[in-house]
Amino acid sequence: MTYSVLLATEKPFSAAARQQVVGILEQAGYAVTVLERYASKAELSSAIAGAHAVIVRSDIIDAEVLAAAKELKLVVRAGAGYDTVDTARAKALGVAVMNTPGQNANAVAELVFGMLLYVLRGRFDGKTGRELRGGSLGLHAFGAVGRAVATIAQGFGMKVHAFDPFVEPSALEALGVTPVTQVEQLYERSQYVSLHIPATPETRGSIGKALLERMPAGATLINTARKEVIDEAGLLETFAARADFRYLSDVAPSAATLAELEAKYAQRFYCTPAKMGAQTEEANVNAGLAAARQIVGFFERGERRFIVNA
Protein backbone atom coordinates (compact mmCIF):
# COMPACT_ATOMS: atom_id res chain seq x y z
CA MET A 1 0.00 0.00 0.00
CA THR A 2 1.22 3.49 -0.85
CA TYR A 3 0.56 5.88 2.00
CA SER A 4 -0.26 9.51 1.27
CA VAL A 5 1.23 12.16 3.56
CA LEU A 6 0.26 15.82 3.66
CA LEU A 7 2.73 18.43 4.88
CA ALA A 8 0.36 21.27 5.86
CA THR A 9 2.08 24.37 7.21
CA GLU A 10 0.45 27.79 7.13
CA LYS A 11 3.82 29.00 8.48
CA PRO A 12 6.20 26.93 6.32
CA PHE A 13 9.29 25.06 7.33
CA SER A 14 12.54 26.38 5.92
CA ALA A 15 13.28 25.16 2.41
CA ALA A 16 16.10 22.93 3.66
CA ALA A 17 13.91 21.35 6.32
CA ARG A 18 11.02 20.79 3.91
CA GLN A 19 13.32 19.11 1.40
CA GLN A 20 14.67 16.70 4.01
CA VAL A 21 11.20 15.89 5.39
CA VAL A 22 9.86 15.11 1.93
CA GLY A 23 12.99 13.08 1.19
CA ILE A 24 12.51 10.78 4.19
CA LEU A 25 8.88 10.14 3.31
CA GLU A 26 9.51 9.58 -0.40
CA GLN A 27 12.39 7.23 0.38
CA ALA A 28 9.89 5.16 2.36
CA GLY A 29 7.72 4.99 -0.75
CA TYR A 30 5.07 7.46 0.40
CA ALA A 31 3.31 10.02 -1.78
CA VAL A 32 3.82 13.52 -0.37
CA THR A 33 1.72 16.64 -0.90
CA VAL A 34 2.91 20.02 0.38
CA LEU A 35 0.43 22.75 1.34
CA GLU A 36 2.05 25.99 2.52
CA ARG A 37 0.76 29.47 3.38
CA TYR A 38 -2.83 28.41 2.78
CA ALA A 39 -5.46 31.08 3.33
CA SER A 40 -8.50 29.16 4.54
CA LYS A 41 -9.70 26.10 6.41
CA ALA A 42 -11.37 24.99 3.17
CA GLU A 43 -7.97 24.66 1.48
CA LEU A 44 -6.68 22.53 4.34
CA SER A 45 -9.82 20.38 4.40
CA SER A 46 -9.57 19.78 0.67
CA ALA A 47 -5.88 18.87 0.82
CA ILE A 48 -6.26 16.50 3.76
CA ALA A 49 -9.20 14.58 2.27
CA GLY A 50 -7.12 11.70 0.89
CA ALA A 51 -4.19 11.79 3.32
CA HIS A 52 -3.29 8.88 5.57
CA ALA A 53 -1.03 11.11 7.69
CA VAL A 54 -0.43 14.83 8.10
CA ILE A 55 2.45 16.86 9.51
CA VAL A 56 1.50 20.26 10.94
CA ARG A 57 3.08 23.01 12.98
CA SER A 58 0.66 25.40 14.74
CA ASP A 59 -2.03 24.59 12.21
CA ILE A 60 -5.55 23.94 13.52
CA ILE A 61 -6.82 20.40 13.09
CA ASP A 62 -10.32 20.68 14.51
CA ALA A 63 -13.44 18.53 14.20
CA GLU A 64 -14.35 20.10 10.86
CA VAL A 65 -10.96 19.35 9.33
CA LEU A 66 -10.97 15.84 10.78
CA ALA A 67 -14.40 15.20 9.28
CA ALA A 68 -12.96 15.89 5.84
CA ALA A 69 -10.04 13.50 6.38
CA LYS A 70 -11.73 10.19 5.63
CA GLU A 71 -8.46 8.22 5.23
CA LEU A 72 -6.51 9.86 8.06
CA LYS A 73 -4.74 7.62 10.56
CA LEU A 74 -2.11 9.92 12.05
CA VAL A 75 -1.53 13.60 12.83
CA VAL A 76 2.00 14.62 13.82
CA ARG A 77 2.55 18.02 15.37
CA ALA A 78 6.12 19.06 14.57
CA GLY A 79 6.72 20.58 17.98
CA ALA A 80 5.75 19.99 21.59
CA GLY A 81 2.40 21.76 22.08
CA TYR A 82 -0.59 20.08 20.45
CA ASP A 83 -3.52 22.16 21.75
CA THR A 84 -4.34 23.17 18.16
CA VAL A 85 -5.37 19.58 17.45
CA ASP A 86 -8.72 18.25 18.66
CA THR A 87 -7.20 15.15 20.21
CA ALA A 88 -10.47 13.87 21.67
CA ARG A 89 -12.30 14.00 18.34
CA ALA A 90 -9.30 12.46 16.61
CA LYS A 91 -9.34 9.56 19.08
CA ALA A 92 -13.07 9.05 18.53
CA LEU A 93 -12.37 8.77 14.79
CA GLY A 94 -9.49 6.34 15.29
CA VAL A 95 -6.83 8.94 14.41
CA ALA A 96 -3.64 8.92 16.46
CA VAL A 97 -2.01 12.27 17.36
CA MET A 98 1.71 12.58 18.04
CA ASN A 99 4.05 15.43 18.92
CA THR A 100 7.83 15.71 18.69
CA PRO A 101 8.87 16.78 22.20
CA GLY A 102 12.26 18.38 22.68
CA GLN A 103 13.05 19.06 19.04
CA ASN A 104 12.44 22.83 19.33
CA ALA A 105 13.63 23.18 22.92
CA ASN A 106 16.95 24.91 22.35
CA ALA A 107 15.48 27.38 19.87
CA VAL A 108 12.78 28.42 22.34
CA ALA A 109 15.28 28.62 25.20
CA GLU A 110 17.60 30.89 23.25
CA LEU A 111 14.68 33.19 22.46
CA VAL A 112 13.96 33.56 26.19
CA PHE A 113 17.37 35.11 26.66
CA GLY A 114 17.28 37.03 23.40
CA MET A 115 14.18 38.87 24.60
CA LEU A 116 15.56 39.31 28.11
CA LEU A 117 18.85 40.79 26.97
CA TYR A 118 17.14 43.06 24.46
CA VAL A 119 14.83 44.59 27.04
CA LEU A 120 17.26 44.68 29.96
CA ARG A 121 19.73 46.56 27.76
CA GLY A 122 17.12 49.20 26.97
CA ARG A 123 16.45 47.75 23.50
CA PHE A 124 20.06 48.61 22.66
CA ASP A 125 19.48 52.36 22.97
CA GLY A 126 23.00 53.04 24.24
CA LYS A 127 21.93 53.80 27.81
CA THR A 128 22.84 51.91 30.97
CA GLY A 129 21.11 48.56 31.28
CA ARG A 130 21.11 45.52 33.55
CA GLU A 131 23.04 42.22 33.64
CA LEU A 132 21.65 38.74 34.25
CA ARG A 133 24.51 37.44 36.38
CA GLY A 134 23.42 36.88 39.96
CA GLY A 135 19.74 37.21 39.11
CA SER A 136 17.15 34.66 40.13
CA LEU A 137 15.24 32.80 37.43
CA GLY A 138 12.14 30.73 38.09
CA LEU A 139 11.03 28.05 35.64
CA HIS A 140 7.31 27.35 35.69
CA ALA A 141 7.45 23.76 34.43
CA PHE A 142 10.58 21.76 33.71
CA GLY A 143 10.14 19.90 30.46
CA ALA A 144 12.58 19.93 27.56
CA VAL A 145 12.42 23.71 27.12
CA GLY A 146 12.72 24.35 30.85
CA ARG A 147 15.83 22.19 31.00
CA ALA A 148 17.38 24.06 28.07
CA VAL A 149 16.58 27.41 29.69
CA ALA A 150 18.16 26.24 32.95
CA THR A 151 21.39 25.27 31.18
CA ILE A 152 21.70 28.66 29.50
CA ALA A 153 20.79 30.52 32.70
CA GLN A 154 23.54 28.72 34.60
CA GLY A 155 25.97 29.85 31.92
CA PHE A 156 24.95 33.42 32.69
CA GLY A 157 25.61 32.80 36.39
CA MET A 158 21.96 32.95 37.43
CA LYS A 159 20.31 31.18 40.36
CA VAL A 160 17.66 28.84 38.96
CA HIS A 161 14.51 27.60 40.70
CA ALA A 162 11.81 25.40 39.20
CA PHE A 163 8.28 24.33 40.00
CA ASP A 164 6.99 21.17 38.35
CA PRO A 165 4.91 18.69 40.36
CA PHE A 166 5.61 16.02 37.74
CA VAL A 167 9.41 16.11 38.19
CA GLU A 168 11.14 14.61 41.20
CA PRO A 169 13.03 17.22 43.28
CA SER A 170 16.14 15.03 43.15
CA ALA A 171 16.12 15.25 39.34
CA LEU A 172 16.13 19.04 39.54
CA GLU A 173 18.85 19.11 42.16
CA ALA A 174 21.02 16.82 40.02
CA LEU A 175 20.98 19.53 37.35
CA GLY A 176 21.86 22.32 39.77
CA VAL A 177 18.29 23.63 39.92
CA THR A 178 16.58 24.39 43.23
CA PRO A 179 13.11 22.78 43.41
CA VAL A 180 10.17 24.55 45.03
CA THR A 181 7.06 22.70 46.12
CA GLN A 182 4.52 25.52 45.85
CA VAL A 183 3.99 27.69 42.78
CA GLU A 184 3.70 30.77 45.00
CA GLN A 185 7.23 30.15 46.26
CA LEU A 186 8.53 30.17 42.70
CA TYR A 187 7.21 33.66 42.07
CA GLU A 188 8.31 34.97 45.47
CA ARG A 189 11.91 33.85 44.89
CA SER A 190 12.30 34.77 41.22
CA GLN A 191 13.07 38.16 39.73
CA TYR A 192 12.50 36.54 36.35
CA VAL A 193 9.91 33.83 35.68
CA SER A 194 9.86 31.88 32.42
CA LEU A 195 6.62 30.08 31.54
CA HIS A 196 6.73 26.61 30.00
CA ILE A 197 3.31 25.24 30.92
CA PRO A 198 0.84 23.92 28.33
CA ALA A 199 -2.64 25.35 27.86
CA THR A 200 -4.92 22.91 29.68
CA PRO A 201 -8.20 23.37 31.56
CA GLU A 202 -6.12 23.60 34.76
CA THR A 203 -3.61 26.18 33.49
CA ARG A 204 -5.76 28.49 31.35
CA GLY A 205 -5.85 31.93 32.95
CA SER A 206 -3.77 30.71 35.89
CA ILE A 207 -1.04 33.37 35.66
CA GLY A 208 -2.49 36.60 37.01
CA LYS A 209 -2.10 39.28 39.63
CA ALA A 210 -2.19 36.88 42.61
CA LEU A 211 1.09 35.32 41.44
CA LEU A 212 2.70 38.29 39.74
CA GLU A 213 2.36 40.60 42.73
CA ARG A 214 4.49 38.14 44.73
CA MET A 215 7.54 38.68 42.52
CA PRO A 216 10.44 40.76 43.91
CA ALA A 217 11.60 44.13 42.62
CA GLY A 218 12.46 44.29 38.95
CA ALA A 219 9.99 41.52 38.13
CA THR A 220 9.94 40.18 34.59
CA LEU A 221 7.60 37.51 33.22
CA ILE A 222 8.66 35.74 30.01
CA ASN A 223 6.08 33.73 28.06
CA THR A 224 7.19 31.46 25.23
CA ALA A 225 4.39 29.00 26.00
CA ARG A 226 0.74 29.87 25.28
CA LYS A 227 -1.24 33.10 25.58
CA GLU A 228 -4.16 31.20 27.10
CA VAL A 229 -2.29 30.61 30.38
CA ILE A 230 -2.29 34.35 31.10
CA ASP A 231 -5.12 36.03 33.00
CA GLU A 232 -5.02 39.17 30.86
CA ALA A 233 -7.14 41.26 33.22
CA GLY A 234 -4.77 40.35 36.06
CA LEU A 235 -1.78 41.12 33.84
CA LEU A 236 -3.09 44.63 33.16
CA GLU A 237 -3.79 45.14 36.87
CA THR A 238 -0.21 44.15 37.64
CA PHE A 239 1.17 46.67 35.12
CA ALA A 240 -0.98 49.41 36.67
CA ALA A 241 0.09 48.53 40.22
CA ARG A 242 3.80 47.91 39.62
CA ALA A 243 6.03 50.36 37.80
CA ASP A 244 8.87 47.81 37.90
CA PHE A 245 7.01 44.97 36.16
CA ARG A 246 7.89 43.78 32.64
CA TYR A 247 6.21 41.25 30.37
CA LEU A 248 8.04 39.68 27.42
CA SER A 249 6.12 37.34 25.18
CA ASP A 250 6.43 35.26 22.04
CA VAL A 251 2.65 34.87 21.94
CA ALA A 252 0.50 37.92 21.35
CA PRO A 253 -2.34 38.56 23.83
CA SER A 254 -5.86 39.40 22.67
CA ALA A 255 -6.17 42.45 20.44
CA ALA A 256 -7.70 44.61 23.17
CA THR A 257 -5.03 43.70 25.73
CA LEU A 258 -2.26 44.19 23.17
CA ALA A 259 -3.54 47.64 22.30
CA GLU A 260 -3.64 48.67 25.97
CA LEU A 261 -0.16 47.32 26.69
CA GLU A 262 1.33 49.11 23.70
CA ALA A 263 -0.47 52.36 24.51
CA LYS A 264 0.30 52.51 28.24
CA TYR A 265 3.27 50.27 28.98
CA ALA A 266 5.32 50.06 25.79
CA GLN A 267 8.64 50.50 27.63
CA ARG A 268 7.92 47.53 29.89
CA PHE A 269 6.26 45.24 27.37
CA TYR A 270 7.72 43.40 24.40
CA CYS A 271 6.05 40.93 22.05
CA THR A 272 7.63 39.34 19.01
CA PRO A 273 5.96 40.29 15.69
CA ALA A 274 5.09 36.62 15.12
CA LYS A 275 5.64 33.48 17.16
CA MET A 276 9.38 32.96 16.82
CA GLY A 277 10.26 30.25 19.34
CA ALA A 278 10.74 27.42 16.86
CA GLN A 279 11.78 29.60 13.95
CA THR A 280 15.38 28.56 13.53
CA GLU A 281 16.88 26.46 10.76
CA GLU A 282 17.99 23.88 13.29
CA ALA A 283 14.59 23.59 15.00
CA ASN A 284 12.83 23.35 11.63
CA VAL A 285 15.06 20.47 10.63
CA ASN A 286 14.92 18.70 14.01
CA ALA A 287 11.13 18.82 14.38
CA GLY A 288 10.36 18.14 10.74
CA LEU A 289 12.66 15.14 10.48
CA ALA A 290 11.38 13.73 13.76
CA ALA A 291 7.81 14.03 12.46
CA ALA A 292 8.67 12.28 9.19
CA ARG A 293 10.49 9.46 10.96
CA GLN A 294 7.61 8.98 13.38
CA ILE A 295 5.21 8.59 10.48
CA VAL A 296 7.40 5.92 8.89
CA GLY A 297 7.79 4.18 12.25
CA PHE A 298 4.03 4.25 12.83
CA PHE A 299 3.08 2.70 9.49
CA GLU A 300 6.03 0.36 8.99
CA ARG A 301 6.73 -0.85 12.52
CA GLY A 302 3.64 0.07 14.54
CA GLU A 303 5.59 2.52 16.73
CA ARG A 304 3.33 4.49 19.09
CA ARG A 305 5.73 6.09 21.56
CA PHE A 306 4.76 9.72 21.04
CA ILE A 307 0.99 9.32 20.78
CA VAL A 308 -0.72 11.86 23.02
CA ASN A 309 -4.34 10.71 22.66
CA ALA A 310 -4.06 6.99 23.35
C-alpha positions in Angstrom: 0.0 0.0 0.0 1.2 3.5 -0.8 0.6 5.9 2.0 -0.3 9.5 1.3 1.2 12.2 3.6 0.3 15.8 3.7 2.7 18.4 4.9 0.4 21.3 5.9 2.1 24.4 7.2 0.4 27.8 7.1 3.8 29.0 8.5 6.2 26.9 6.3 9.3 25.1 7.3 12.5 26.4 5.9 13.3 25.2 2.4 16.1 22.9 3.7 13.9 21.3 6.3 11.0 20.8 3.9 13.3 19.1 1.4 14.7 16.7 4.0 11.2 15.9 5.4 9.9 15.1 1.9 13.0 13.1 1.2 12.5 10.8 4.2 8.9 10.1 3.3 9.5 9.6 -0.4 12.4 7.2 0.4 9.9 5.2 2.4 7.7 5.0 -0.8 5.1 7.5 0.4 3.3 10.0 -1.8 3.8 13.5 -0.4 1.7 16.6 -0.9 2.9 20.0 0.4 0.4 22.7 1.3 2.0 26.0 2.5 0.8 29.5 3.4 -2.8 28.4 2.8 -5.5 31.1 3.3 -8.5 29.2 4.5 -9.7 26.1 6.4 -11.4 25.0 3.2 -8.0 24.7 1.5 -6.7 22.5 4.3 -9.8 20.4 4.4 -9.6 19.8 0.7 -5.9 18.9 0.8 -6.3 16.5 3.8 -9.2 14.6 2.3 -7.1 11.7 0.9 -4.2 11.8 3.3 -3.3 8.9 5.6 -1.0 11.1 7.7 -0.4 14.8 8.1 2.5 16.9 9.5 1.5 20.3 10.9 3.1 23.0 13.0 0.7 25.4 14.7 -2.0 24.6 12.2 -5.5 23.9 13.5 -6.8 20.4 13.1 -10.3 20.7 14.5 -13.4 18.5 14.2 -14.3 20.1 10.9 -11.0 19.3 9.3 -11.0 15.8 10.8 -14.4 15.2 9.3 -13.0 15.9 5.8 -10.0 13.5 6.4 -11.7 10.2 5.6 -8.5 8.2 5.2 -6.5 9.9 8.1 -4.7 7.6 10.6 -2.1 9.9 12.1 -1.5 13.6 12.8 2.0 14.6 13.8 2.5 18.0 15.4 6.1 19.1 14.6 6.7 20.6 18.0 5.8 20.0 21.6 2.4 21.8 22.1 -0.6 20.1 20.5 -3.5 22.2 21.8 -4.3 23.2 18.2 -5.4 19.6 17.4 -8.7 18.2 18.7 -7.2 15.1 20.2 -10.5 13.9 21.7 -12.3 14.0 18.3 -9.3 12.5 16.6 -9.3 9.6 19.1 -13.1 9.0 18.5 -12.4 8.8 14.8 -9.5 6.3 15.3 -6.8 8.9 14.4 -3.6 8.9 16.5 -2.0 12.3 17.4 1.7 12.6 18.0 4.0 15.4 18.9 7.8 15.7 18.7 8.9 16.8 22.2 12.3 18.4 22.7 13.1 19.1 19.0 12.4 22.8 19.3 13.6 23.2 22.9 16.9 24.9 22.4 15.5 27.4 19.9 12.8 28.4 22.3 15.3 28.6 25.2 17.6 30.9 23.3 14.7 33.2 22.5 14.0 33.6 26.2 17.4 35.1 26.7 17.3 37.0 23.4 14.2 38.9 24.6 15.6 39.3 28.1 18.9 40.8 27.0 17.1 43.1 24.5 14.8 44.6 27.0 17.3 44.7 30.0 19.7 46.6 27.8 17.1 49.2 27.0 16.4 47.8 23.5 20.1 48.6 22.7 19.5 52.4 23.0 23.0 53.0 24.2 21.9 53.8 27.8 22.8 51.9 31.0 21.1 48.6 31.3 21.1 45.5 33.5 23.0 42.2 33.6 21.6 38.7 34.3 24.5 37.4 36.4 23.4 36.9 40.0 19.7 37.2 39.1 17.1 34.7 40.1 15.2 32.8 37.4 12.1 30.7 38.1 11.0 28.1 35.6 7.3 27.4 35.7 7.4 23.8 34.4 10.6 21.8 33.7 10.1 19.9 30.5 12.6 19.9 27.6 12.4 23.7 27.1 12.7 24.3 30.8 15.8 22.2 31.0 17.4 24.1 28.1 16.6 27.4 29.7 18.2 26.2 32.9 21.4 25.3 31.2 21.7 28.7 29.5 20.8 30.5 32.7 23.5 28.7 34.6 26.0 29.8 31.9 25.0 33.4 32.7 25.6 32.8 36.4 22.0 33.0 37.4 20.3 31.2 40.4 17.7 28.8 39.0 14.5 27.6 40.7 11.8 25.4 39.2 8.3 24.3 40.0 7.0 21.2 38.4 4.9 18.7 40.4 5.6 16.0 37.7 9.4 16.1 38.2 11.1 14.6 41.2 13.0 17.2 43.3 16.1 15.0 43.2 16.1 15.2 39.3 16.1 19.0 39.5 18.9 19.1 42.2 21.0 16.8 40.0 21.0 19.5 37.3 21.9 22.3 39.8 18.3 23.6 39.9 16.6 24.4 43.2 13.1 22.8 43.4 10.2 24.6 45.0 7.1 22.7 46.1 4.5 25.5 45.8 4.0 27.7 42.8 3.7 30.8 45.0 7.2 30.1 46.3 8.5 30.2 42.7 7.2 33.7 42.1 8.3 35.0 45.5 11.9 33.8 44.9 12.3 34.8 41.2 13.1 38.2 39.7 12.5 36.5 36.3 9.9 33.8 35.7 9.9 31.9 32.4 6.6 30.1 31.5 6.7 26.6 30.0 3.3 25.2 30.9 0.8 23.9 28.3 -2.6 25.4 27.9 -4.9 22.9 29.7 -8.2 23.4 31.6 -6.1 23.6 34.8 -3.6 26.2 33.5 -5.8 28.5 31.4 -5.9 31.9 33.0 -3.8 30.7 35.9 -1.0 33.4 35.7 -2.5 36.6 37.0 -2.1 39.3 39.6 -2.2 36.9 42.6 1.1 35.3 41.4 2.7 38.3 39.7 2.4 40.6 42.7 4.5 38.1 44.7 7.5 38.7 42.5 10.4 40.8 43.9 11.6 44.1 42.6 12.5 44.3 38.9 10.0 41.5 38.1 9.9 40.2 34.6 7.6 37.5 33.2 8.7 35.7 30.0 6.1 33.7 28.1 7.2 31.5 25.2 4.4 29.0 26.0 0.7 29.9 25.3 -1.2 33.1 25.6 -4.2 31.2 27.1 -2.3 30.6 30.4 -2.3 34.3 31.1 -5.1 36.0 33.0 -5.0 39.2 30.9 -7.1 41.3 33.2 -4.8 40.4 36.1 -1.8 41.1 33.8 -3.1 44.6 33.2 -3.8 45.1 36.9 -0.2 44.2 37.6 1.2 46.7 35.1 -1.0 49.4 36.7 0.1 48.5 40.2 3.8 47.9 39.6 6.0 50.4 37.8 8.9 47.8 37.9 7.0 45.0 36.2 7.9 43.8 32.6 6.2 41.2 30.4 8.0 39.7 27.4 6.1 37.3 25.2 6.4 35.3 22.0 2.7 34.9 21.9 0.5 37.9 21.4 -2.3 38.6 23.8 -5.9 39.4 22.7 -6.2 42.5 20.4 -7.7 44.6 23.2 -5.0 43.7 25.7 -2.3 44.2 23.2 -3.5 47.6 22.3 -3.6 48.7 26.0 -0.2 47.3 26.7 1.3 49.1 23.7 -0.5 52.4 24.5 0.3 52.5 28.2 3.3 50.3 29.0 5.3 50.1 25.8 8.6 50.5 27.6 7.9 47.5 29.9 6.3 45.2 27.4 7.7 43.4 24.4 6.1 40.9 22.1 7.6 39.3 19.0 6.0 40.3 15.7 5.1 36.6 15.1 5.6 33.5 17.2 9.4 33.0 16.8 10.3 30.3 19.3 10.7 27.4 16.9 11.8 29.6 13.9 15.4 28.6 13.5 16.9 26.5 10.8 18.0 23.9 13.3 14.6 23.6 15.0 12.8 23.3 11.6 15.1 20.5 10.6 14.9 18.7 14.0 11.1 18.8 14.4 10.4 18.1 10.7 12.7 15.1 10.5 11.4 13.7 13.8 7.8 14.0 12.5 8.7 12.3 9.2 10.5 9.5 11.0 7.6 9.0 13.4 5.2 8.6 10.5 7.4 5.9 8.9 7.8 4.2 12.2 4.0 4.2 12.8 3.1 2.7 9.5 6.0 0.4 9.0 6.7 -0.9 12.5 3.6 0.1 14.5 5.6 2.5 16.7 3.3 4.5 19.1 5.7 6.1 21.6 4.8 9.7 21.0 1.0 9.3 20.8 -0.7 11.9 23.0 -4.3 10.7 22.7 -4.1 7.0 23.4 
